Amino acid sequence: MITVYMSEYLINLKILLSFWDIIRRRDFTLGKTVRELEGKLASYCGAKYAIGVGNATDALILSLKACGIGPGDEVITSAVGFFSTAGAITWVNAKPVFVDANLETSNIDVSKIEPAITPRTKAILPVHLNGRIADMEPILAIAKKHGLFVITDAAQAIGSKYKGKPVGEWGDFVCLSFGYSKILETYGDGGMIFTNRSELAEKVWPLRTYGARSWAEIHTNNKVVGVASRLNSFQAAVLLEKLKYTEARIQKQRQHYLLYRELLKGAGDVKFLRDDADYYLNGYRLPVLTEQRGALRDFLLRKGKKVYNWYPVPLPRLPAFQNLEYKKGDFPNAERIAAECLILPTHFSIPKKKIAQIANLVRLFYQV
Ligand SMILES: *Cc1c(COP(=O)(O)O)cnc(C)c1O
């Protein structure tokens, strides 16, 4: 377990040394370091192919493109999540069709997917929020029945499992983020696309390098219109070093997650995500729902605890999506999550004692 506590200072020092090797080899773009990381993450996350890209938003955009999704198409996604899902769908000129989230999971409500399908629907784009994988078995069954692609936003779900299988196995495309505050984090931006289908990997590869299949062909054989969105070698080197500690950190965060659940049983009206043996959570975030969210948050902040509201505005009500003309009340669960969800800190660096202190403060809040 010593690796969990290995100081950031030492890790950063090792990363700096690996930078020198990249500079010496002038291996800046899609070279050995990126290939090594792609291989390691593919096997960690259970995917056959891994394609390193600039960030998770690009991963979503390029995946949608690789599925041939564009103007006139519709993509079904959850009303609760980060901007990038609906943003990517809009960026390829398709239409995001929101469905409400399930209050017990904070993920897309599977029962609302089929009624939202129209002849224009091309894909379902679920988000694995808070490291809890969406209900992928029924989602994949619906997709199969209607001939739809499934692209998942797995930005928060590295190391998570569903029905014993890792996140990279669930969906046609699986998009990871290494951006700010993620469990496996670069010194900036980074993302990765996983797929288990060779024909889809073939489609997405050229999209990250000017439409050419390889670096050698970028002046001669641009077969499609691609962009320049590649995982940078330096960022890959950061990730290769941090990946060594990722599983230990996830174990630590899971312990914190489980400790809160135990210590906060029956505290006020606090509700956790549904506990279910099929879902193995990476402990990335611990969301709780409470009608007293505002007061509880202020109380904990006053006591110096870092807690925050999570997605305080449901996606359909963000200014960028106003043209879709959704109204207040269209997504009651999304509204409720926006109003009642509070994130308790689970970071691996927090000692167990502090987690217990925070839990005690929460209990105290409801007692007075
Ligand atoms: C962080 C995050 C993204 C965006 O990732 P980038 O790599 O910054 O583009 C997308 N979706 C979810 C759920 C996220 O948490």
The ligand as a MOL file (V3000), in Angstrom:
LIG
                    3D

  0  0  0     0  0            999 V3000
M  V30 BEGIN CTAB
M  V30 COUNTS 15 15 0 0 0
M  V30 BEGIN ATOM
M  V30 1 C -14.1710 15.5030 -17.4560 0
M  V30 2 C -15.3320 14.9950 -18.1910 0
M  V30 3 C -15.4600 15.1720 -19.5760 0
M  V30 4 C -14.5160 16.0040 -20.3770 0
M  V30 5 O -13.2440 15.4980 -20.4500 0
M  V30 6 P -12.1040 16.3500 -21.2070 0
M  V30 7 O -10.9710 15.3680 -21.2750 0
M  V30 8 O -11.8150 17.5350 -20.3670 0
M  V30 9 O -12.6280 16.7070 -22.5460 0
M  V30 10 C -16.5390 14.6000 -20.2110 0
M  V30 11 N -17.4750 13.9230 -19.5330 0
M  V30 12 C -17.4060 13.7310 -18.2080 0
M  V30 13 C -18.4690 12.9580 -17.5140 0
M  V30 14 C -16.3390 14.2830 -17.4770 0
M  V30 15 O -16.2810 14.1110 -16.1530 0
M  V30 END ATOM
M  V30 BEGIN BOND
M  V30 1 1 1 2
M  V30 2 1 2 3
M  V30 3 2 2 14
M  V30 4 1 3 4
M  V30 5 2 3 10
M  V30 6 1 4 5
M  V30 7 1 5 6
M  V30 8 2 6 7
M  V30 9 1 6 8
M  V30 10 1 6 9
M  V30 11 1 10 11
M  V30 12 2 11 12
M  V30 13 1 12 13
M  V30 14 1 12 14
M  V30 15 1 14 15
M  V30 END BOND
M  V30 END CTAB
M  END
